[in-house]
Amino acid sequence: MTGIQFITDEKGRKTAAVIDLKKHKALWEDFFDGLVAESRRREKGIPYAQYRARRLKKHAPRD
């Protein structure tokens, strides 16, 4: 795959990747979204109605 280079250790094992973001922006965004979702897996959720009420209060139009 062009636009991706792998960095290897002394034994030839791939340890990192360099991604050309101009070429593979969508691929990186999908990967990053997965990481964010995984990091938030155990966060406690809130009911939508509670979220909406907070959001409307926070962004209420000013007179």
N, C-alpha and C positions, 0 to 999 in steps of 0.2 A: 504494500500500500504506500503510495507516494505521499509525502508530507508528514510522515511519522518516522522518527528516528528513535532507536532504543539505545539506552546506556546499559552496559554490561559490567559485571564485576570481573575480578581476575580469573574466575572459573568459567566465564562466558555466559553466566546466568543474567537474564534481563532484570534490571533493578529499577529502571525508570524509563519514561518516554518523553520525548519532546514532540509536541504536536504543532503543526503550522495552523494557527487559528484562522488565518484568512481562508485556508482551504477546507478546514474541518470544524468550522464554528458550530454547526448543528450537532455534530458528534460530541464535542466538548460540552455543550449545553445540556444534552441528554445525560451525559456521564455526571456532570455536576449536580443536576437536579436529583439524580438517584442518590448521590452522596448526602445531599441536604435532607431528603426524605428519610434516609436511613438514620441520620443523626437525630432526627426528631421523632423517631418511632415510639419512644417511651414517654413523650410529653403528654401531659394530661390535656384532653380537649375540653372545649366549652360548647354549650348548646348554641346553635346558630342565632336564636332569638336574643340571647345574651350578647353575643358578638355584635349583632346588628344594632342593638340599643347603645352599646358603648361607642360604636363607630359613628352613629348619627349624633350622639351627644358631643363627641370630640370634633366632628366636622359640621356642626350646625351653622347655618348661615348667620352672619352678624348683621345687626340692624344699623 
